[in-house]
């Protein structure tokens, strides 16, 4: 994958007073947005931005979600990889294999490393590019 490519991660929506004042510059995602869920056995799921036509549709999926964006080069800079993993219904699907549930639930040192990576991605490299509508 091209290091300048951008990837998207669906994240839980949350609201902050600043989001309504300047929605384009809202608060960064939380570290838990990059924490592997019980379904992320092979790594967290992300979507390659160049495959997305409409951010609102990408965020939707019948759920209320916001979208965080990260550059592939920043993931690589932190010692992780982005692996294309196209699915029939989602050709832009990819994984960050280092952020997987198996390791998170395994040794304590692996869990700590995954938490550090997730925190670094959220605080240093991610921006919210789509805010789910407020309920």
DRENTORKOL-3810 file (N, C-alpha, C; in nm, 4 decimals):
REM DRENTORKOL-3810
@n.u->0.0840; n.v->-0.1199; n.w->0.0000; ca.u->0.0000; ca.v->0.0000; ca.w->0.0000; c.u->0.0873; c.v->0.1246; c.w->0.0000
@n.u->0.0394; n.v->0.2260; n.w->-0.0653; ca.u->0.1086; ca.v->0.3542; ca.w->-0.0691; c.u->0.1062; c.v->0.4168; c.w->0.0700
@n.u->0.2218; n.v->0.4618; n.w->0.1170; ca.u->0.2313; ca.v->0.5194; ca.w->0.2511; c.u->0.1522; c.v->0.6489; c.w->0.2667
@n.u->0.1214; n.v->0.7171; n.w->0.1569; ca.u->0.0433; ca.v->0.8409; ca.w->0.1646; c.u->-0.1072; c.v->0.8140; c.w->0.1675
@n.u->-0.1445; n.v->0.6891; n.w->0.1492; ca.u->-0.2861; ca.v->0.6537; ca.w->0.1519; c.u->-0.3439; c.v->0.6773; c.w->0.2916
@n.u->-0.4728; n.v->0.7052; n.w->0.2958; ca.u->-0.5411; ca.v->0.7269; ca.w->0.4226; c.u->-0.6360; c.v->0.6101; c.w->0.4488
@n.u->-0.6529; n.v->0.5789; n.w->0.5769; ca.u->-0.7455; ca.v->0.4742; ca.w->0.6171; c.u->-0.8470; c.v->0.5326; c.w->0.7150
@n.u->-0.9636; n.v->0.4709; n.w->0.7214; ca.u->-1.0714; ca.v->0.5157; ca.w->0.8086; c.u->-1.1047; c.v->0.4076; c.w->0.9094
@n.u->-1.1395; n.v->0.4482; n.w->1.0292; ca.u->-1.1842; ca.v->0.3567; ca.w->1.1342; c.u->-1.3172; c.v->0.4081; c.w->1.1860
@n.u->-1.4184; n.v->0.3219; n.w->1.1878; ca.u->-1.5462; ca.v->0.3597; ca.w->1.2478; c.u->-1.5272; c.v->0.3690; c.w->1.3980
@n.u->-1.5757; n.v->0.4779; n.w->1.4551; ca.u->-1.5603; ca.v->0.4991; ca.w->1.5989; c.u->-1.6948; c.v->0.5389; c.w->1.6580
@n.u->-1.7101; n.v->0.5139; n.w->1.7864; ca.u->-1.8339; ca.v->0.5526; ca.w->1.8533; c.u->-1.8458; c.v->0.7044; c.w->1.8551
@n.u->-1.9645; n.v->0.7546; n.w->1.8294; ca.u->-1.9803; ca.v->0.9003; ca.w->1.8328; c.u->-1.9789; c.v->0.9519; c.w->1.9757
@n.u->-1.9271; n.v->1.0686; n.w->1.9913; ca.u->-1.9355; ca.v->1.1374; ca.w->2.1191; c.u->-1.9336; c.v->1.2846; c.w->2.0896
@n.u->-1.9901; n.v->1.3612; n.w->2.1803; ca.u->-2.0036; ca.v->1.5038; ca.w->2.1537; c.u->-1.9280; c.v->1.5835; c.w->2.2583
@n.u->-1.8809; n.v->1.6929; n.w->2.2144; ca.u->-1.7978; ca.v->1.7806; ca.w->2.2940; c.u->-1.8415; c.v->1.9216; c.w->2.2557
@n.u->-1.8445; n.v->2.0159; n.w->2.3476; ca.u->-1.8908; ca.v->2.1513; ca.w->2.3117; c.u->-1.8187; c.v->2.2099; c.w->2.1908
@n.u->-1.6906; n.v->2.1776; n.w->2.1745; ca.u->-1.6138; ca.v->2.2336; ca.w->2.0631; c.u->-1.6575; c.v->2.1783; c.w->1.9281
@n.u->-1.7140; n.v->2.0579; n.w->1.9251; ca.u->-1.7559; ca.v->1.9984; ca.w->1.7987; c.u->-1.8644; c.v->2.0830; c.w->1.7339
@n.u->-1.9568; n.v->2.1337; n.w->1.8142; ca.u->-2.0640; ca.v->2.2140; ca.w->1.7573; c.u->-2.0146; c.v->2.3509; c.w->1.7122
@n.u->-1.9104; n.v->2.4024; n.w->1.7751; ca.u->-1.8559; ca.v->2.5324; ca.w->1.7351; c.u->-1.7712; c.v->2.5194; c.w->1.6082
@n.u->-1.6878; n.v->2.4184; n.w->1.6039; ca.u->-1.5994; ca.v->2.3971; ca.w->1.4891; c.u->-1.5976; c.v->2.2481; c.w->1.4557
@n.u->-1.7024; n.v->2.1976; n.w->1.3898; ca.u->-1.7126; ca.v->2.0537; ca.w->1.3669; c.u->-1.5959; c.v->1.9940; c.w->1.2889
@n.u->-1.5329; n.v->2.0748; n.w->1.2064; ca.u->-1.4199; ca.v->2.0214; ca.w->1.1285; c.u->-1.2950; c.v->1.9990; c.w->1.2137
@n.u->-1.2908; n.v->2.0564; n.w->1.3342; ca.u->-1.1732; ca.v->2.0424; ca.w->1.4191; c.u->-1.2092; c.v->1.9891; c.w->1.5570
@n.u->-1.3003; n.v->1.8977; n.w->1.5637; ca.u->-1.3443; ca.v->1.8441; ca.w->1.6912; c.u->-1.2325; c.v->1.7725; c.w->1.7656
@n.u->-1.2620; n.v->1.7178; n.w->1.8815; ca.u->-1.1607; ca.v->1.6501; ca.w->1.9612; c.u->-1.1107; c.v->1.5240; c.w->1.8904
@n.u->-0.9929; n.v->1.4774; n.w->1.9244; ca.u->-0.9409; ca.v->1.3557; ca.w->1.8612; c.u->-1.0182; c.v->1.2333; c.w->1.9086
@n.u->-1.0053; n.v->1.1221; n.w->1.8368; ca.u->-1.0694; ca.v->0.9993; ca.w->1.8830; c.u->-1.0116; c.v->0.9549; c.w->2.0166
@n.u->-1.0818; n.v->0.8664; n.w->2.0838; ca.u->-1.0328; ca.v->0.8083; ca.w->2.2080; c.u->-0.9443; c.v->0.6886; c.w->2.1765
@n.u->-0.8543; n.v->0.6528; n.w->2.2670; ca.u->-0.7655; ca.v->0.5394; ca.w->2.2412; c.u->-0.8455; c.v->0.4107; c.w->2.2268
@n.u->-0.9577; n.v->0.4022; n.w->2.2966; ca.u->-1.0388; ca.v->0.2801; ca.w->2.2895; c.u->-1.1007; c.v->0.2596; c.w->2.1509
@n.u->-1.1036; n.v->0.3649; n.w->2.0688; ca.u->-1.1528; ca.v->0.3506; ca.w->1.9319; c.u->-1.0596; c.v->0.2638; c.w->1.8476
@n.u->-0.9349; n.v->0.2494; n.w->1.8909; ca.u->-0.8371; ca.v->0.1676; ca.w->1.8183; c.u->-0.8031; c.v->0.0389; c.w->1.8936
@n.u->-0.8730; n.v->0.0147; n.w->2.0021; ca.u->-0.8545; ca.v->-0.1082; ca.w->2.0794; c.u->-0.9270; c.v->-0.2210; c.w->2.0063
@n.u->-0.8642; n.v->-0.3381; n.w->1.9941; ca.u->-0.9327; ca.v->-0.4480; ca.w->1.9243; c.u->-1.0551; c.v->-0.4972; c.w->2.0019
@n.u->-1.1629; n.v->-0.5202; n.w->1.9280; ca.u->-1.2839; ca.v->-0.5760; ca.w->1.9882; c.u->-1.2727; c.v->-0.7278; c.w->1.9886
@n.u->-1.3706; n.v->-0.7943; n.w->2.0439; ca.u->-1.3680; ca.v->-0.9416; ca.w->2.0480; c.u->-1.3688; c.v->-1.0020; c.w->1.9075
@n.u->-1.4144; n.v->-0.9265; n.w->1.8079; ca.u->-1.4171; ca.v->-0.9767; ca.w->1.6701; c.u->-1.2877; c.v->-0.9499; c.w->1.5935
@n.u->-1.1967; n.v->-0.8731; n.w->1.6509; ca.u->-1.0733; ca.v->-0.8338; ca.w->1.5814; c.u->-0.9606; c.v->-0.9340; c.w->1.6062
@n.u->-0.9842; n.v->-1.0590; n.w->1.5757; ca.u->-0.8861; ca.v->-1.1657; ca.w->1.5995; c.u->-0.7602; c.v->-1.1448; c.w->1.5152
@n.u->-0.7773; n.v->-1.1035; n.w->1.3889; ca.u->-0.6634; ca.v->-1.0870; ca.w->1.2982; c.u->-0.6141; c.v->-0.9426; c.w->1.2891
@n.u->-0.6726; n.v->-0.8534; n.w->1.3681; ca.u->-0.6353; ca.v->-0.7125; ca.w->1.3653; c.u->-0.7600; c.v->-0.6262; c.w->1.3530
@n.u->-0.7454; n.v->-0.4970; n.w->1.3840; ca.u->-0.8621; ca.v->-0.4093; ca.w->1.3739; c.u->-0.8932; c.v->-0.3810; c.w->1.2271
@n.u->-1.0215; n.v->-0.3695; n.w->1.1995; ca.u->-1.0679; ca.v->-0.3403; ca.w->1.0639; c.u->-1.0615; c.v->-0.1912; c.w->1.0372
@n.u->-1.0149; n.v->-0.1593; n.w->0.9183; ca.u->-1.0132; ca.v->-0.0223; ca.w->0.8694; c.u->-1.0576; c.v->-0.0271; c.w->0.7229
@n.u->-1.0867; n.v->0.0893; n.w->0.6680; ca.u->-1.1257; ca.v->0.0986; ca.w->0.5278; c.u->-1.0318; c.v->0.1951; c.w->0.4572
@n.u->-0.9852; n.v->0.1552; n.w->0.3411; ca.u->-0.8986; ca.v->0.2419; ca.w->0.2613; c.u->-0.9833; c.v->0.3563; c.w->0.2061
@n.u->-0.9434; n.v->0.4788; n.w->0.2376; ca.u->-1.0214; ca.v->0.5995; ca.w->0.2043; c.u->-1.0505; c.v->0.6102; c.w->0.0554
@n.u->-0.9569; n.v->0.5684; n.w->-0.0284; ca.u->-0.9758; ca.v->0.5854; ca.w->-0.1725; c.u->-1.0899; c.v->0.4986; c.w->-0.2273
@n.u->-1.1379; n.v->0.4033; n.w->-0.1496; ca.u->-1.2495; ca.v->0.3202; ca.w->-0.1911; c.u->-1.3845; c.v->0.3756; c.w->-0.1434
@n.u->-1.3819; n.v->0.4817; n.w->-0.0636; ca.u->-1.5047; ca.v->0.5356; ca.w->-0.0041; c.u->-1.5572; c.v->0.6516; c.w->-0.0885
@n.u->-1.6843; n.v->0.6403; n.w->-0.1286; ca.u->-1.7472; ca.v->0.7441; ca.w->-0.2091; c.u->-1.8164; c.v->0.8470; c.w->-0.1203
@n.u->-1.8795; n.v->0.8005; n.w->-0.0116; ca.u->-1.9583; ca.v->0.8881; ca.w->0.0748; c.u->-1.9272; c.v->0.8554; c.w->0.2210
@n.u->-1.8748; n.v->0.9522; n.w->0.2947; ca.u->-1.8381; ca.v->0.9287; ca.w->0.4351; c.u->-1.9596; c.v->0.8922; c.w->0.5208
@n.u->-2.0735; n.v->0.9539; n.w->0.4957; ca.u->-2.1923; ca.v->0.9248; ca.w->0.5762; c.u->-2.2357; c.v->0.7794; c.w->0.5579
@n.u->-2.2282; n.v->0.7296; n.w->0.4367; ca.u->-2.2647; ca.v->0.5895; ca.w->0.4115; c.u->-2.1633; c.v->0.4973; c.w->0.4773
@n.u->-2.0355; n.v->0.5292; n.w->0.4655; ca.u->-1.9305; ca.v->0.4471; ca.w->0.5287; c.u->-1.9488; c.v->0.4426; c.w->0.6797
@n.u->-1.9884; n.v->0.5516; n.w->0.7396; ca.u->-2.0069; ca.v->0.5574; ca.w->0.8849; c.u->-2.1341; c.v->0.4861; c.w->0.9289
@n.u->-2.2307; n.v->0.4754; n.w->0.8390; ca.u->-2.3624; ca.v->0.4244; ca.w->0.8738; c.u->-2.3718; c.v->0.2790; c.w->0.9097
@n.u->-2.3952; n.v->0.1949; n.w->0.8126; ca.u->-2.4108; ca.v->0.0515; ca.w->0.8362; c.u->-2.5209; c.v->0.0227; c.w->0.9369
@n.u->-2.6246; n.v->0.1080; n.w->0.9386; ca.u->-2.7346; ca.v->0.0877; ca.w->1.0317; c.u->-2.7016; c.v->0.1282; c.w->1.1748
@n.u->-2.5797; n.v->0.1720; n.w->1.1975; ca.u->-2.5367; ca.v->0.2130; ca.w->1.3313; c.u->-2.4969; c.v->0.3596; c.w->1.3264
@n.u->-2.4968; n.v->0.4230; n.w->1.4415; ca.u->-2.4505; ca.v->0.5615; ca.w->1.4480; c.u->-2.3009; c.v->0.5587; c.w->1.4757
@n.u->-2.2219; n.v->0.6002; n.w->1.3805; ca.u->-2.0767; ca.v->0.5992; ca.w->1.3943; c.u->-2.0176; c.v->0.7289; c.w->1.3396
@n.u->-1.9030; n.v->0.7655; n.w->1.3953; ca.u->-1.8214; ca.v->0.8715; ca.w->1.3385; c.u->-1.7056; c.v->0.8017; c.w->1.2682
@n.u->-1.6237; n.v->0.8773; n.w->1.1967; ca.u->-1.5089; ca.v->0.8189; ca.w->1.1273; c.u->-1.3807; c.v->0.8921; c.w->1.1654
@n.u->-1.2791; n.v->0.8145; n.w->1.2005; ca.u->-1.1460; ca.v->0.8692; ca.w->1.2262; c.u->-1.0584; c.v->0.8340; c.w->1.1065
@n.u->-0.9691; n.v->0.9252; n.w->1.0714; ca.u->-0.8804; ca.v->0.9049; ca.w->0.9571; c.u->-0.7345; c.v->0.9084; c.w->1.0032
@n.u->-0.6540; n.v->0.8184; n.w->0.9469; ca.u->-0.5113; ca.v->0.8082; ca.w->0.9780; c.u->-0.4365; c.v->0.7845; c.w->0.8475
@n.u->-0.3176; n.v->0.8386; n.w->0.8354; ca.u->-0.2339; ca.v->0.8094; ca.w->0.7186; c.u->-0.1587; c.v->0.6784; c.w->0.7423
@n.u->-0.1474; n.v->0.5992; n.w->0.6371; ca.u->-0.0760; ca.v->0.4712; ca.w->0.6454; c.u->0.0669; c.v->0.4938; c.w->0.6933
@n.u->0.1313; n.v->0.6002; n.w->0.6468; ca.u->0.2717; ca.v->0.6235; ca.w->0.6861; c.u->0.2872; c.v->0.6423; c.w->0.8372
@n.u->0.1845; n.v->0.6981; n.w->0.9032; ca.u->0.1917; ca.v->0.7160; ca.w->1.0479; c.u->0.1776; c.v->0.5825; c.w->1.1209
@n.u->0.0974; n.v->0.4936; n.w->1.0660; ca.u->0.0840; ca.v->0.3589; ca.w->1.1233; c.u->0.2192; c.v->0.2870; c.w->1.1118
@n.u->0.2802; n.v->0.2965; n.w->0.9954; ca.u->0.4100; ca.v->0.2320; ca.w->0.9709; c.u->0.5180; c.v->0.2929; c.w->1.0591
@n.u->0.5162; n.v->0.4246; n.w->1.0737; ca.u->0.6154; ca.v->0.4940; ca.w->1.1560; c.u->0.6150; c.v->0.4417; c.w->1.3002
@n.u->0.4988; n.v->0.3985; n.w->1.3471; ca.u->0.4869; ca.v->0.3480; ca.w->1.4840; c.u->0.5135; c.v->0.1977; c.w->1.4948
@n.u->0.5561; n.v->0.1353; n.w->1.3842; ca.u->0.5942; ca.v->-0.0055; ca.w->1.3887; c.u->0.4829; c.v->-0.1037; c.w->1.3568
@n.u->0.3748; n.v->-0.0545; n.w->1.3013; ca.u->0.2634; ca.v->-0.1407; ca.w->1.2637; c.u->0.2532; c.v->-0.1473; c.w->1.1118
@n.u->0.1631; n.v->-0.2298; n.w->1.0634; ca.u->0.1418; ca.v->-0.2443; ca.w->0.9198; c.u->-0.0072; c.v->-0.2303; c.w->0.8894
@n.u->-0.0365; n.v->-0.2036; n.w->0.7632; ca.u->-0.1741; ca.v->-0.2036; ca.w->0.7147; c.u->-0.1780; c.v->-0.3046; c.w->0.6008
@n.u->-0.2607; n.v->-0.4055; n.w->0.6173; ca.u->-0.2676; ca.v->-0.5164; ca.w->0.5218; c.u->-0.4017; c.v->-0.5128; c.w->0.4489
@n.u->-0.4005; n.v->-0.4948; n.w->0.3156; ca.u->-0.5270; ca.v->-0.5013; ca.w->0.2417; c.u->-0.5943; c.v->-0.6366; c.w->0.2653
@n.u->-0.7242; n.v->-0.6339; n.w->0.2878; ca.u->-0.8017; ca.v->-0.7549; ca.w->0.3153; c.u->-0.9394; c.v->-0.7390; c.w->0.2510
@n.u->-0.9419; n.v->-0.7267; n.w->0.1157; ca.u->-1.0694; ca.v->-0.6987; ca.w->0.0494; c.u->-1.1735; c.v->-0.8078; c.w->0.0747
@n.u->-1.2961; n.v->-0.7638; n.w->0.0942; ca.u->-1.4098; ca.v->-0.8530; ca.w->0.1119; c.u->-1.5026; c.v->-0.8335; c.w->-0.0083
@n.u->-1.5840; n.v->-0.9334; n.w->-0.0425; ca.u->-1.6738; ca.v->-0.9173; ca.w->-0.1578; c.u->-1.7599; c.v->-0.7913; c.w->-0.1505
@n.u->-1.8098; n.v->-0.7599; n.w->-0.0328; ca.u->-1.8957; ca.v->-0.6422; ca.w->-0.0191; c.u->-1.8193; c.v->-0.5159; c.w->0.0210
@n.u->-1.6893; n.v->-0.5279; n.w->0.0467; ca.u->-1.6098; ca.v->-0.4139; ca.w->0.0917; c.u->-1.4673; c.v->-0.4256; c.w->0.0372
@n.u->-1.4483; n.v->-0.3862; n.w->-0.0886; ca.u->-1.3159; ca.v->-0.4021; ca.w->-0.1513; c.u->-1.2047; c.v->-0.3207; c.w->-0.0853
@n.u->-1.2408; n.v->-0.2164; n.w->-0.0110; ca.u->-1.1404; ca.v->-0.1335; ca.w->0.0558; c.u->-1.1064; c.v->-0.1786; c.w->0.1968
@n.u->-1.1577; n.v->-0.2933; n.w->0.2388; ca.u->-1.1315; ca.v->-0.3425; ca.w->0.3740; c.u->-0.9833; c.v->-0.3737; c.w->0.3914
@n.u->-0.9301; n.v->-0.3380; n.w->0.5081; ca.u->-0.7896; ca.v->-0.3666; ca.w->0.5410; c.u->-0.7814; c.v->-0.3929; c.w->0.6913
@n.u->-0.6671; n.v->-0.4421; n.w->0.7339; ca.u->-0.6438; ca.v->-0.4735; ca.w->0.8748; c.u->-0.5155; c.v->-0.4103; c.w->0.9236
@n.u->-0.5119; n.v->-0.3763; n.w->1.0508; ca.u->-0.3865; ca.v->-0.3458; ca.w->1.1196; c.u->-0.3630; c.v->-0.4666; c.w->1.2090
@n.u->-0.2843; n.v->-0.5652; n.w->1.1599; ca.u->-0.2723; ca.v->-0.6938; ca.w->1.2292; c.u->-0.2130; c.v->-0.6857; c.w->1.3696
@n.u->-0.1295; n.v->-0.5881; n.w->1.3945; ca.u->-0.0664; ca.v->-0.5775; ca.w->1.5268; c.u->-0.1674; c.v->-0.5443; c.w->1.6368
@n.u->-0.2783; n.v->-0.4847; n.w->1.5993; ca.u->-0.3825; ca.v->-0.4496; ca.w->1.6962; c.u->-0.4888; c.v->-0.5590; c.w->1.6941
@n.u->-0.4539; n.v->-0.6749; n.w->1.7471; ca.u->-0.5454; ca.v->-0.7897; ca.w->1.7426; c.u->-0.5863; c.v->-0.8331; c.w->1.8828
@n.u->-0.7006; n.v->-0.8980; n.w->1.8906; ca.u->-0.7575; ca.v->-0.9380; ca.w->2.0197; c.u->-0.6815; c.v->-1.0532; c.w->2.0841
@n.u->-0.6282; n.v->-1.1408; n.w->2.0026; ca.u->-0.5549; ca.v->-1.2555; ca.w->2.0577; c.u->-0.4395; c.v->-1.2073; c.w->2.1451
@n.u->-0.3594; n.v->-1.1159; n.w->2.0935; ca.u->-0.2470; ca.v->-1.0636; ca.w->2.1723; c.u->-0.2956; c.v->-0.9768; c.w->2.2879
@n.u->-0.4028; n.v->-0.9012; n.w->2.2646; ca.u->-0.4562; ca.v->-0.8143; ca.w->2.3695; c.u->-0.5001; c.v->-0.8963; c.w->2.4907
@n.u->-0.5582; n.v->-1.0126; n.w->2.4649; ca.u->-0.6038; ca.v->-1.0993; ca.w->2.5733; c.u->-0.4944; c.v->-1.1925; c.w->2.6243
@n.u->-0.3771; n.v->-1.1886; n.w->2.5618; ca.u->-0.2681; ca.v->-1.2781; ca.w->2.6000; c.u->-0.1804; c.v->-1.2208; c.w->2.7103
@n.u->-0.0522; n.v->-1.2128; n.w->2.6823; ca.u->0.0443; ca.v->-1.1657; ca.w->2.7820; c.u->0.0232; c.v->-1.0183; c.w->2.8150
@n.u->0.0493; n.v->-0.9838; n.w->2.9399; ca.u->0.0300; ca.v->-0.8466; ca.w->2.9861; c.u->0.1138; c.v->-0.7474; c.w->2.9047
@n.u->0.2375; n.v->-0.7854; n.w->2.8700; ca.u->0.3232; ca.v->-0.6930; ca.w->2.7939; c.u->0.2660; c.v->-0.6656; c.w->2.6544
@n.u->0.1995; n.v->-0.7657; n.w->2.5944; ca.u->0.1372; ca.v->-0.7456; ca.w->2.4635; c.u->0.0166; c.v->-0.6528; c.w->2.4746
@n.u->-0.0608; n.v->-0.6709; n.w->2.5798; ca.u->-0.1771; ca.v->-0.5851; ca.w->2.6024; c.u->-0.1327; c.v->-0.4399; c.w->2.6207
@n.u->-0.0280; n.v->-0.4200; n.w->2.6980; ca.u->0.0233; ca.v->-0.2844; ca.w->2.7214; c.u->0.0722; c.v->-0.2225; c.w->2.5907
@n.u->0.1414; n.v->-0.2999; n.w->2.5083; ca.u->0.1917; ca.v->-0.2492; ca.w->2.3804; c.u->0.0758; c.v->-0.2076; c.w->2.2897
@n.u->-0.0279; n.v->-0.2910; n.w->2.2839; ca.u->-0.1443; ca.v->-0.2585; ca.w->2.2010; c.u->-0.2121; c.v->-0.1321; c.w->2.2534
@n.u->-0.2239; n.v->-0.1173; n.w->2.3839; ca.u->-0.2830; ca.v->0.0038; ca.w->2.4411; c.u->-0.1992; c.v->0.1266; c.w->2.4051
@n.u->-0.0667; n.v->0.1132; n.w->2.4108; ca.u->0.0219; ca.v->0.2252; ca.w->2.3743; c.u->0.0058; c.v->0.2621; c.w->2.2277
@n.u->0.0019; n.v->0.1614; n.w->2.1391; ca.u->-0.0174; ca.v->0.1882; ca.w->1.9968; c.u->-0.1513; c.v->0.2574; c.w->1.9730
@n.u->-0.2576; n.v->0.2059; n.w->2.0360; ca.u->-0.3912; ca.v->0.2635; ca.w->2.0183; c.u->-0.3942; c.v->0.4085; c.w->2.0668
@n.u->-0.3326; n.v->0.4345; n.w->2.1801; ca.u->-0.3262; ca.v->0.5701; ca.w->2.2335; c.u->-0.2490; c.v->0.6626; c.w->2.1398
@n.u->-0.1382; n.v->0.6150; n.w->2.0876; ca.u->-0.0565; ca.v->0.6955; ca.w->1.9963; c.u->-0.1330; c.v->0.7277; c.w->1.8685
@n.u->-0.2004; n.v->0.6292; n.w->1.8106; ca.u->-0.2788; ca.v->0.6561; ca.w->1.6893; c.u->-0.3881; c.v->0.7575; c.w->1.7165
@n.u->-0.4587; n.v->0.7411; n.w->1.8271; ca.u->-0.5700; ca.v->0.8313; ca.w->1.8583; c.u->-0.5225; c.v->0.9732; c.w->1.8862
@n.u->-0.4206; n.v->0.9871; n.w->1.9677; ca.u->-0.3784; ca.v->1.1220; ca.w->2.0107; c.u->-0.2905; c.v->1.1950; c.w->1.9102
@n.u->-0.2025; n.v->1.1218; n.w->1.8421; ca.u->-0.1016; ca.v->1.1891; ca.w->1.7608; c.u->-0.1315; c.v->1.1934; c.w->1.6121
@n.u->-0.2109; n.v->1.1001; n.w->1.5624; ca.u->-0.2227; ca.v->1.0893; ca.w->1.4177; c.u->-0.3641; c.v->1.0931; c.w->1.3626
@n.u->-0.4648; n.v->1.0727; n.w->1.4445; ca.u->-0.6021; ca.v->1.0614; ca.w->1.3944; c.u->-0.6769; c.v->1.1924; c.w->1.4003
@n.u->-0.7660; n.v->1.2081; n.w->1.3039; ca.u->-0.8615; ca.v->1.3190; ca.w->1.3081; c.u->-0.9995; c.v->1.2611; c.w->1.2794
@n.u->-1.1013; n.v->1.3224; n.w->1.3375; ca.u->-1.2375; ca.v->1.2826; ca.w->1.3069; c.u->-1.2748; c.v->1.3541; c.w->1.1769
@n.u->-1.3074; n.v->1.2773; n.w->1.0734; ca.u->-1.3422; ca.v->1.3379; ca.w->0.9442; c.u->-1.4932; c.v->1.3370; c.w->0.9182
@n.u->-1.5661; n.v->1.2639; n.w->1.0020; ca.u->-1.7114; ca.v->1.2629; ca.w->0.9903; c.u->-1.7690; c.v->1.2455; c.w->1.1294
@n.u->-1.8596; n.v->1.3344; n.w->1.1687; ca.u->-1.9259; ca.v->1.3254; ca.w->1.2986; c.u->-2.0660; c.v->1.2709; c.w->1.2784
@n.u->-2.1004; n.v->1.1666; n.w->1.3510; ca.u->-2.2375; ca.v->1.1156; ca.w->1.3469; c.u->-2.3306; c.v->1.2249; c.w->1.3956
@n.u->-2.4485; n.v->1.2362; n.w->1.3351; ca.u->-2.5426; ca.v->1.3387; ca.w->1.3805; c.u->-2.5792; c.v->1.3198; c.w->1.5277
@n.u->-2.5930; n.v->1.4301; n.w->1.5973; ca.u->-2.6297; ca.v->1.4254; ca.w->1.7385; c.u->-2.7734; c.v->1.3729; c.w->1.7499
@n.u->-2.7989; n.v->1.2831; n.w->1.8481; ca.u->-2.9338; ca.v->1.2270; ca.w->1.8612; c.u->-3.0362; c.v->1.3305; c.w->1.9028
END
